[in-house]
Amino acid sequence: MDIHFIIFAFSINKVTAVALMVGISMMLMVAQGAPTKSGAKGHGRKGTTAENQKPDHPRVSLLLDSKFLNSGPARRPINNSSLSPWVYSITEDDSRFPRTIMEARCLYSGCLNSKGQETLDLQSKPILTEVLILRRVTGVGDTYYFRLESKTISVGCTCVRHQVEYQ
């Protein structure tokens, strides 16, 4: 049996959509793997040929409606017009979902003044956030499962005052 989900939201960004998708996926994995009263996992019913091959692992489909993933009209990039400019670097990991993650890297240790010159009156620091990822973990034999993890990534840079530590 295929279960299809459409995530509906009115003002949803891509990170929120991925977090919702990961959360729903994890709930389905837990629900499908929970023991029944007889002690067997899954629903114990026979279905299509693919399901008969692995009755304890029913196939679950997740359908995301891309209409709700759009963040609205295109915005101009702000990474080069910021007083603390940054560039994006891409990390790829085949054992992770999403496989590709873009992270910001600050271009300067200081910040730019009105003439576009670096000044060290302020410091350029990354803006950090946590995202949810699924990590593919090898199980017994040829099996694998996904473990929910959080990853801290940099999404931009900002100017901050120097931190003074008193002794």
N, C-alpha and C positions, 0 to 999 in steps of 0.2 A: 504494500500500500504506500503510495506516495502522499506526503503531506506537503502542501504548498502554502507558503506564507507571503503575504504582501505587506510590507511595512508602510503604514500610513502615518504621515506627520505633516504639519503645516509649515513649520520653519525648522528644517532639519539640515545640518551640515554633514559632510562626508564622514567626519570622525564620529559623530553621534550615530549615524547610520551604521557604521562598522561596529560600534560598541553594541548597538541594539542587535545586530545580526549575530555577533559573537555570544551575547547573552542568551538569545533564543536558541542558538545552536547548542550551547552548553546545557540549557534546560532540557532540550530534546534528548541529548546524549545521556543525561542522568535519568530521565524518565524512561527511555528505551532500555537502559541497562539495569534498572531497578528490579530486584527479584520479586516474583509473584508469590501468591500463597503456596503454590506447589514447589517453590524454590527455583523454578526455571526463570531465566531471563527472557525479556521480550514478551510478546503477546501469545506465543505458542501456536500461531495459526499458519497454515500453508498458503502460499500465494503464487506468484509467477515463478518461472524457472530460476531466475536470479535469487529470489528470496528463499527458494527451497535449498539452494546450495549452502546458504548460511542463515538458518532460521533464527539464530540468536542475534543477528545483525540486520534488522530491517533497514531498507534504504529510505532516507529522509531527504526530500528536496527542499531547498530554501530559495524562494523566488523574490528578488528585490526589484521593485518597480523603480526604474531609473528616473522617472519623472520627479521623484521626491528626493533624489540625490543632487540635483542641480542647486547650486547656491545662489541662483539669481543671475542678473545680468553680469557680463564680464566686467571685472574691476581692473584698474591699472595696477601693475605690480608696484609695491611700495618698498621693496627691499633696496632699490637704488636711490630712492628719494628720501630715505630716512637719514637722520643725523647720525645714526649708527648702522651703516649699510651692512648687508650680509649677502652671501651666496648660498645656494643650495647644493648639498652633496647627496648622492643617492647611495643607499646601502641595499644590497640584495642578499637574501638568505633563503635558500630553497626549502629549508625546514620550518619556515615561518609563514603565517598568513596574517596580513598581506606580505607577499614576497618582497616587494619593493617599498621602502620608506624614504621619504625626502627629509633631510635635516638641514637646518640653517647653521651657517658658520660665520661668525663676525669677521669683517674684513680688517678692522682696526682695534687696537687696544684702547684708544681714546675715541672721541666723538668729533664730528665735523662742525666747524663754525659756519657763519653765514657766507663766507667766501669759499667754502668747500675744502678747507684745509683742516688737517687733524690737529686737535688741541687736547692736551692731557688734563684739562680742568675737570673733565668728567670721564668716566670709564664706560666702555662698551661691554655689555653683558648679555648673554643669551637669555631668551625667554623660554622657560622649560614647561612642558606639560607631559602628562602621562597618557599613553594610549594602550588599549587592550589588543593583544595579539594572540593568535593560536600557534603553539609550538608543536610540530610533529615529533612524536616520541616513538622510537622503535619498541614494539612489544615482543611477545614470544613468537618465535618462528618468523613468518612473513607478515605479521600483523603490525599495525601501528595505531596510535591514538593521538588526539590533540589535547594539549594541556593549555589552559588559559593562563596567560602571563600579562604583566604590565611592563611597559618599557617607557623610560623617560627620554623624550626627544626635545630638541631645540626647534622652535617654530619661527623664531625671529630674533632680533637683537634690539636692545634699548640702551639709552644713556642713563647712568646712575651716578650719584655723588660718590666720592671715595669713602670707603668705610674706615673710620678712625677707631682704633682699639686702644682704650685707656688701660694703663697698667697700675 
